Amino acid sequence: MGKTALSVGVIGATGLVGQEMVEILDERRFPVASLHPFASEHSAGATLSFQNKDVSVKALRIGEKDVFAGLDLVLGATDSKLARAWVPLAVSAGCLVIDNSSAFRMEADVPLVIPEVNGHLLSSRHHLIANPNCSTAQLVMVLKPLHDAAILRRVSVTTFQSVSGTGKAAVDELMYQTQAILSFKEAKREVYQQQIAFNCIVDWPCDPITGDSEEETKIIAETRKILDIAQLPVFATTVRVPVLRSHAESVHIETEKRLSANEARAILAAAPGITVYDDPKRKIYPTPLDVVGQDNVYVGRVREDHAGGIYLWVVADNLRKGAALNAVQIAEYLLKGSNGRLS
């Protein structure tokens, strides 16, 4: 793939993350010679705007093994089941694949990457690279500089995750339920097992020993892998809230070296991809609405506890740094490291 302009495919291009990937490729002027958006047969024939042109969406059909032939880079934006079906075909076709699903994240030979945190792992020998869970991404962006400065001992996080993290159907469900309730009608459920409008819900536990849910298990395992600290104590509680976009997290960390709130603010303010938005006197802190469309991870309400730990409020646009933006940044990192050529 010794090219300076690439043939780029996006699997799941009509979903929330897929659409965001296309928009980010366009706005960051990623060197795309030709864009190939893929989706289900239901979306075939739809068009996406890219570089001031309409690009037709192509259907992915079972049995078509040469669908990715001639492409240089493929970005995956589907669920893990579909990723397992299509990603290996893209890799076999010689494409570099950056996949946003959970299908391959914990495989030993697949790097799980946030460029600002562990971009050094990337090299031209990798044909498949995994994007982390959206909640993990914003969490680890904040943990890494604090770990470098003071060495993490323990991490506890409670997430407040928007419905867009579940997909377009979840966004539609929140909108429908809200309208139904305000109209004194029944709020029907299809995506979530419990009503999401005017409510907060948690996933069912999947681990019979720890009681952790699937989402909590992802955060714990992915955080350890990205930071390369296999035994780091990480505790997570994931909550879905009636917010359309952007995830928030309440984080408590303990470190070997004691940090003051001001020291933590300074460390985070100097870290790439982080904006410290924290002024207790003026009651300034980030909210999900504040960060929609923003690339950085925002941190506020930095506080010390009596035992030397640090509390943080971490907010980020889950469709950008939590998914689409990080995938594009991985590709940019590889291009920069290879003088503009994927090879």
N, C-alpha and C positions, 0 to 999 in steps of 0.2 A: 504493500500500500504506500509506495513512495510518491505520494501526491500532495500538492499544496492545497488543492480544492477537492473535497471529498463527496462521494455518493453516500448519503446518510439515510438510513431507514429508521422509522419510529414505529414500534409495535404497540398497539393500543393508542393510536394517535388521536382518537376522538374522545377519549376519557379525560378526566380533569388533569391528571399528571401529563398525559400525552400532549394535550393542547398546550400546556404550560411549557413543555419541552420545545415544541415548535416555535412558540413565541419567544423563548429565551435564545434559541439558536438565531432567530431573526434579529432581535434587539442587540445581541452581543456581536453580531456580524461574524458568526462562526463561519469558517471557509467551506461553505456548502456549494458544490457544483450542481448537485441535483438532490431533491428531497423526495423520499418515498414513504408516505404515511400508510400504515397498515392497520386494519381493524377487522371486526367480524363482518360477515356477509350482510348483516343488518345495516351496517354503516357504509357499505361499498357504494361508491358514486358520490358520496358527500364531498365537499370541498373545504380546504383549509387555506387561509391566506398566508403566503410566505413570500418575502421579497417582492411585495406589491403584485403578486400573481396568485391566482387560484390554482391549488394543486389538488388533484383528485385522490381520494382515499381508495386504496386497493384492498380487496378482501383476502384474508388468510383462509385457505381451504385445506382441510386435511387431505394429505396425499400429495400436495404440491411441494416437492423436495428442493426445487431449484429457485424458490421464490426470492431468496436473498442473493442469488448469483450476481456478481459484479458490484456489490455494495462494499464500502470500506468500513463504515461504522454503523452499528445498530444500537439504538437506545430502546430498552424494554420498559414498558409502562403498563404491564398487565398484572393479574394476580399470579400466585405461585403455580397454580395448576396449568395455566396457559403458558407460563414461562418455561416450565419443564417440557412442554410440547414443542415450542418454537425456538427457544434460545439455542439448544444444541444444533439445530439445523443451520442457524446463522453462524455459529462457531465453525461448523464443518464446511461452510461456504467460504471460509477465510476471513470473515468479518471480525473486527474488534467489537465485542458486545459489552455494553454497560447496562446492567439489569437492575431495575428498581424493586423487584419482588423479593420475597423472603426465601425463594427456592434454593439459592446457592450461597447465601451469606455465610453460613457456618461451615462450608466445605473447606478443608485445610488448604487446598491448593488454589482457592479463589480469594484474592485480596478484597477485604471489606474496607472501603476507603472514603475518608473525608480529606480532600487535598491539604487543607490547612493543618490537619492533625497528623496524618500518616501518608502523605503523598509520596514520601521517599520509597514506599513499597512498589510504586508503579514502575513498570518497565515494558519494553516492547515485546518481551516474551509472553506477556499475559494476553490471552485472547478473550477472557471473560473476567469482568470486574463487577463486584456487587456494590450497590448503593445501600446504605443503612436504612433502618426504620426511621421515619420522620422524627419521632420523639427522641430516638437515640442520637440523631445527628445534632440537634440543637443542644442536647445535654453534653455530649462529648466535646463539642466546640468550646464549651465553658470549662469543662473539667481539665482538659489538657494543659492550658497555661498555668492553672493553679497547681496541678500535679508537678509540672516542671519546676515550679517555684518552691513548693512546700511538701510534696509527696503525699498523695491521697492515702488515707487509712480506711475510710468508710464513706459510702455515698447512699443517701436516701432521697428518693424522688417521688412526688405525686404529680401526675400529669392531668391536665385539663384540655382534652383533645377535641378539636372541632370535627364536625361531621364530614367535612370534605376529605378527611383522612380515610374514610370508608368508601368514598366514591360518589359519583353523581346521583345515584339512586338514593343515597343517604341524605344528600342535600335536598333533593326533591321531597323526601319524606318529612324532613324537618319543616320545610315550607308548607307542605300540605297539612301536617298536623297542627301547626300554628294557626293557619287560616281556619281549619275545622273547629278548633277549640274556641277561637274568638267568634265563631259563628254558631256556637253551641251545638256543634255536630260531633259525631264520634271520630276520634283520632285513630284511624286504622294503622296497624303495624305490619310491615313487610320486611324491612331491612334489619331493624333491631328487634330483639325479643321483648323489650319494654319501650314504653313511650319515651321519645327523646325530647319532644317539645315541653318546655317548662319543667325539665327534669334533668337529673344527672344519673348516668348508669355505668355499671362496671361489667366487664366480661365475666363469663363463667370460668371458674378455675379449671385448668387442664392438667396441672401437675398434682397427682394424688398425695405426694409427700409434702411439698412446700405450700400447696394451695394457690400457687401463682397462676394467673391467666396466660393465654398465649401471648398477648401483647406485653405483659410484664416479663415473661420469659425471654422475649426478643430483646427487650431493653437491657436486661441483666447480661445475657450472653454476648450481645453485640458490643456493649460498653467494654467488657473485659477483652474481647478480641481486638477492637480498635486501639485501645490503650496498651495492649499487650501486657495485661496484668491478670493472669489467669485466676488468681485467688482473691481478687479485690472484692470485699464485701459490698454488694450492691443490692439495695432493696427498693422495689418499685410498686406503686399502686397506680393503675391507669384508670382514668375516669373520662367518659365521653360526655360532653356538655353541649347544650343547644346554641352553639356558635358555628357560623358558616365556615369561617376560614381562620387559620393561625392557631397554633398550639401554645399553651402556657404550662409552665412547670414550676412547682415549688420544690427547691432543692436544698438539702442540708448535707454539708460535707465536714468530715474531720480530717485533719492533716497532721503529719509528723511535726512540721514546724508551724507554730501558732501564727496565724495571720490576723491582722486587724481588718476591720471593714474598709478602711482607707487603702490599706495595702492591697486588698483583694480588688478593689475598684481600679487601682493603678495598673495592676497586672492585667486585668481584663481589658482595660482601655487600650493597652499597648498591643494586644493580640489581634491578629488579622481576622477580619470577618465578624468582629464583635463591636457593638455599640453600647456603651454604658449610659443608660438613661435613668439617672438616679439622683434625686435631690429631695431628701426628706423634708427640708424646711419649706420648699415650695410645693410639696406633695406631688412630685413628678415621678412617674414610673410607667413602664410600657404596658399597654393592653393589646389584646389580639387585633382590635381595629387599627391601632397605631401602626402595626407592622405589615399589614396587607400590602403586597407588592414590593416589599423591601427585601434586599438580598441578605443583610446582616442578621445575626442573632442579637437580640436586645436583652440587656440585663438591668434589673432595678431591685430596689428594696434589699440592698446588701446590708446584712446585719451580723453581729457577733452574738454567740450564745455564751452563757456563763462558764461553759467548760472548754471554750476555745474553738468551737466549731463556727462555721459560716453558713448563714442562710442566704439564698439567692432566689430571685424571681426571674425566670428565663422565658422569653417569648420570641417566636419566630413564625414566619409564613411557612406552613407545612408543605405547601405545593412548590415552594421555591427552594430554599436551602434544605428543607426536609426531603426533597425529591428531585424535581426537574433541574434546578440550578446546580445542585451538587453533581449530577450526572454530566452536565455540560462542562462543569469545571474540571472534572476528571479528564475528559477528552482534551480540554485546553491545556491542562498540565502535561499530558503526554505529547501534545504537539509542540509545546514550548521546549520540552526536554529533548525533542528529536529534531530541533531546528525547523519546525513547521511541517514535519512529515510523520505520518503513522507508518511504521514499517516493522 
